[in-house]
Amino acid sequence: MPLVLRTVRATRYVTPFREGGSLPGLVEADDDGLYVVKFRGAAQGPRALAAEVIAGELGRAIGLPVPELVLIDIDPGLTAADPDPDPFVQELLERSPGRNLGVDFLPGSLTFSPAADAPLDPALAADIVWFDSLVTNTDRSPRNPNILAWHRRLYLIDHGAALFIHHTWREPDEHAARSLATIHDHVLLPGAGSVAEAHARMAPLVTAELVASLVDSVPDSWLAADSPVGGPAGQRAAYTRYLARRRDAQADLARQIDEVERAV
């Protein structure tokens, strides 16, 4: 069944989040929901939004805890009712008309802390390590785990740094077989079970049909006009081929992770 992300319309800009360089904002939409919006006009550019959708929705599809993602339409004049609009926010909105990405807001959530939060089930921790290796997510370190604790459950967020091959598409087949250099700094790895066993559980879920559906859900406006692999159709084909190659390489990469961790 094809993936169809819900589309909502922003009705009120609530507040910016200033923790990251992309200046996401809390926005209310016409479904009465609150969303953390990642803007396509931010410094990271629309490729980060494509990575958020492909990696984030892949995680949700294979059973990992990821907040709902929506497509959210933004009017550049959204802060017009604000008597003293932040010029940086206004500039960002002006660069981001139309379709942007919304992440379901988890009010009161806190950043996951290995010291303060209860340990994860080792199998789930291994599944997450395997997934981050699959999508080449370099952004799940103890310093910046990008995991939220909410109502005694953890949620994976911020996948914009994943699939970084799309910045160059240089030698993608060879790149797909490489180990992820940052994986041994993964915040969950110390408490994870066997990543090779996680591969046996998770790899069969990453089907060609699922990946094609995820890639097709990325709006054309987020696919770079100057990509070395061509227009939207060429980029979708490149993502699909890369993830298939990456999934197949994970059997060996997962064993390598386990071997290194056992040797430590």
C-alpha positions as CSV (number, residue, x, y, z in Angstrom):
1,M,0.0,0.0,0.0
2,P,1.6,3.3,-1.0
3,L,2.6,5.7,1.8
4,V,0.5,8.9,1.8
5,L,1.6,11.4,4.4
6,R,-1.2,13.6,5.7
7,T,-1.1,17.2,4.5
8,V,-2.1,20.0,6.9
9,R,-2.1,23.8,6.6
10,A,-0.3,26.0,9.2
11,T,-2.7,28.4,10.9
12,R,-0.4,29.9,13.6
13,Y,3.3,30.2,14.3
14,V,3.7,29.7,18.0
15,T,7.4,29.9,18.8
16,P,10.9,29.1,17.4
17,F,13.2,26.4,18.8
18,R,16.7,27.8,19.0
19,E,18.6,24.7,20.0
20,G,19.6,23.7,16.5
21,G,21.0,25.6,13.5
22,S,17.9,24.9,11.3
23,L,15.7,27.1,13.6
24,P,12.6,24.8,13.5
25,G,9.4,26.3,14.8
26,L,6.3,25.2,16.8
27,V,3.3,25.6,14.5
28,E,-0.4,25.0,15.0
29,A,-2.3,23.5,12.0
30,D,-5.8,23.3,10.7
31,D,-6.3,19.9,12.3
32,D,-5.8,21.5,15.7
33,G,-2.4,19.7,16.0
34,L,0.9,21.2,17.1
35,Y,3.9,20.3,15.0
36,V,7.6,21.0,15.1
37,V,8.2,22.3,11.6
38,K,11.4,21.8,9.7
39,F,11.6,24.5,7.0
40,R,12.9,23.8,3.5
41,G,14.4,27.2,3.5
42,A,16.7,26.5,6.5
43,A,20.4,26.2,6.1
44,Q,20.4,22.4,5.8
45,G,18.1,22.7,2.7
46,P,15.4,20.5,1.3
47,R,17.7,17.4,1.2
48,A,17.4,17.3,5.0
49,L,13.6,17.1,4.7
50,A,13.9,14.3,2.1
51,A,16.1,12.4,4.6
52,E,13.6,13.1,7.4
53,V,10.8,11.5,5.5
54,I,12.6,8.5,4.0
55,A,14.5,7.6,7.2
56,G,11.8,8.6,9.7
57,E,9.0,6.9,7.9
58,L,11.1,3.8,7.2
59,G,11.7,3.6,11.0
60,R,8.0,3.8,11.7
61,A,7.2,1.3,9.0
62,I,9.5,-1.3,10.5
63,G,8.1,-0.8,14.0
64,L,10.4,1.7,15.6
65,P,9.0,4.6,17.7
66,V,9.1,7.7,15.5
67,P,6.6,10.6,15.9
68,E,4.1,11.1,13.1
69,L,5.3,13.1,10.2
70,V,3.1,15.3,8.1
71,L,3.5,17.6,5.1
72,I,2.6,21.1,6.3
73,D,1.8,24.0,3.9
74,I,3.2,27.3,5.1
75,D,2.1,30.9,4.2
76,P,5.2,33.2,4.3
77,G,2.9,35.8,6.0
78,L,2.2,33.5,9.0
79,T,3.7,35.8,11.5
80,A,1.9,38.9,10.2
81,A,-0.4,39.0,13.3
82,D,2.7,39.2,15.6
83,P,3.3,42.9,16.6
84,D,7.0,42.3,16.8
85,P,7.9,39.4,14.5
86,D,11.4,37.9,14.8
87,P,13.2,39.0,11.6
88,F,15.1,35.7,11.4
89,V,11.9,33.8,11.7
90,Q,10.2,36.0,9.1
91,E,13.1,35.6,6.7
92,L,13.0,31.8,7.1
93,L,9.3,31.7,6.4
94,E,9.7,33.9,3.3
95,R,12.3,31.3,2.0
96,S,10.0,28.4,2.8
97,P,6.6,29.0,1.0
98,G,4.4,26.0,0.4
99,R,5.3,22.5,1.5
100,N,7.4,21.9,4.6
101,L,7.8,19.0,7.1
102,G,5.9,18.8,10.4
103,V,6.8,16.4,13.3
104,D,4.2,15.7,15.9
105,F,4.9,17.8,18.9
106,L,5.4,15.7,22.2
107,P,4.6,18.3,24.9
108,G,6.7,17.8,28.0
109,S,9.1,15.4,26.4
110,L,12.7,15.3,27.6
111,T,16.0,14.4,25.9
112,F,16.9,10.8,26.6
113,S,19.6,10.3,29.1
114,P,21.3,6.9,29.6
115,A,22.1,7.9,33.2
116,A,18.6,9.1,34.1
117,D,16.2,6.9,32.0
118,A,15.5,3.3,32.4
119,P,17.6,1.0,30.2
120,L,16.1,0.0,26.9
121,D,15.3,-3.6,26.1
122,P,18.6,-4.8,24.5
123,A,16.8,-6.1,21.4
124,L,15.1,-2.8,20.8
125,A,18.4,-0.9,21.3
126,A,20.1,-3.3,18.8
127,D,17.2,-2.7,16.3
128,I,17.8,1.1,16.6
129,V,21.5,0.7,16.1
130,W,20.9,-1.5,13.1
131,F,18.4,1.0,11.6
132,D,20.8,4.0,12.1
133,S,23.5,2.0,10.4
134,L,21.1,1.2,7.5
135,V,20.2,4.9,6.9
136,T,23.7,6.2,7.7
137,N,22.4,8.4,10.5
138,T,25.4,10.0,12.1
139,D,23.4,11.9,14.7
140,R,22.7,9.6,17.6
141,S,25.6,10.2,20.0
142,P,25.7,10.6,23.8
143,R,26.2,14.3,23.2
144,N,23.3,14.6,20.9
145,P,21.1,11.5,21.1
146,N,18.0,12.8,19.2
147,I,15.8,10.6,21.3
148,L,13.0,11.9,23.4
149,A,11.5,10.3,26.5
150,W,7.7,10.9,26.6
151,H,5.1,9.1,28.7
152,R,7.7,6.4,29.6
153,R,8.4,5.7,25.9
154,L,11.3,6.7,23.7
155,Y,10.9,8.4,20.3
156,L,13.5,8.8,17.6
157,I,13.7,12.2,16.0
158,D,15.8,14.4,13.7
159,H,16.8,12.2,10.8
160,G,17.9,15.1,8.6
161,A,21.6,14.1,8.7
162,A,20.8,10.6,7.4
163,L,21.3,9.4,3.8
164,F,24.2,11.9,3.4
165,I,25.2,10.1,0.2
166,H,22.6,12.4,-1.5
167,H,24.8,15.4,-1.2
168,T,27.2,14.0,-3.8
169,W,25.8,10.6,-5.0
170,R,29.5,9.7,-5.5
171,E,30.1,6.0,-6.0
172,P,26.8,5.1,-4.2
173,D,27.2,1.3,-4.6
174,E,30.6,1.3,-3.0
175,H,29.4,3.8,-0.3
176,A,26.5,1.5,0.5
177,A,28.9,-1.3,1.6
178,R,30.9,0.9,4.0
179,S,30.6,0.8,7.7
180,L,29.3,3.9,9.3
181,A,32.3,5.6,11.0
182,T,30.2,7.0,13.9
183,I,28.3,3.9,14.7
184,H,30.6,2.9,17.6
185,D,29.7,6.2,19.3
186,H,26.0,5.4,19.2
187,V,24.3,6.3,22.4
188,L,22.4,3.0,22.7
189,L,25.2,0.6,21.6
190,P,26.6,0.0,25.2
191,G,23.2,-1.6,26.2
192,A,22.3,-3.2,22.9
193,G,22.0,-6.8,22.2
194,S,23.4,-8.5,19.0
195,V,23.1,-6.2,16.0
196,A,23.5,-9.3,13.8
197,E,20.4,-10.7,15.3
198,A,18.7,-7.4,14.8
199,H,19.6,-7.7,11.1
200,A,17.8,-11.0,11.0
201,R,14.7,-9.4,12.5
202,M,14.6,-6.1,10.6
203,A,16.1,-6.7,7.1
204,P,13.1,-8.7,5.8
205,L,10.9,-5.8,6.7
206,V,12.8,-3.4,4.4
207,T,11.2,-4.5,1.1
208,A,11.7,-2.9,-2.3
209,E,8.0,-2.0,-2.3
210,L,8.2,-0.3,1.0
211,V,11.3,1.7,0.1
212,A,9.8,2.7,-3.3
213,S,6.7,4.0,-1.5
214,L,8.7,6.0,1.0
215,V,10.8,7.6,-1.8
216,D,7.7,8.4,-3.8
217,S,6.2,10.3,-0.8
218,V,8.9,12.9,-1.0
219,P,7.6,16.1,-2.7
220,D,9.3,17.0,-6.0
221,S,10.1,20.4,-4.6
222,W,12.4,18.8,-2.0
223,L,14.5,17.0,-4.7
224,A,17.4,19.1,-5.8
225,A,17.4,20.6,-9.3
226,D,21.2,20.3,-9.5
227,S,21.5,16.6,-8.4
228,P,24.2,14.6,-10.3
229,V,21.7,11.7,-10.7
230,G,19.1,13.8,-12.5
231,G,15.6,15.1,-11.8
232,P,13.0,13.7,-9.3
233,A,12.7,10.3,-11.1
234,G,16.5,9.8,-11.2
235,Q,16.9,10.8,-7.5
236,R,14.0,8.4,-6.5
237,A,15.7,5.6,-8.4
238,A,19.0,6.4,-6.7
239,Y,17.6,6.4,-3.2
240,T,15.8,3.1,-3.9
241,R,18.9,1.4,-5.3
242,Y,21.1,2.8,-2.5
243,L,18.9,1.5,0.3
244,A,18.5,-1.9,-1.3
245,R,22.3,-2.2,-1.5
246,R,22.7,-0.8,2.0
247,R,20.2,-3.4,3.4
248,D,22.0,-6.2,1.7
249,A,25.4,-5.0,3.1
250,Q,24.0,-4.8,6.6
251,A,24.5,-8.5,7.3
252,D,28.3,-8.1,7.2
253,L,28.3,-4.6,8.8
254,A,26.2,-5.8,11.7
255,R,28.6,-8.7,12.4
256,Q,31.5,-6.2,12.3
257,I,29.7,-4.0,14.9
258,D,29.2,-7.0,17.2
259,E,32.8,-8.1,16.8
260,V,34.2,-4.7,17.7
261,E,31.9,-4.4,20.7
262,R,32.8,-7.8,22.0
263,A,36.5,-6.9,21.7
264,V,36.2,-3.7,23.7
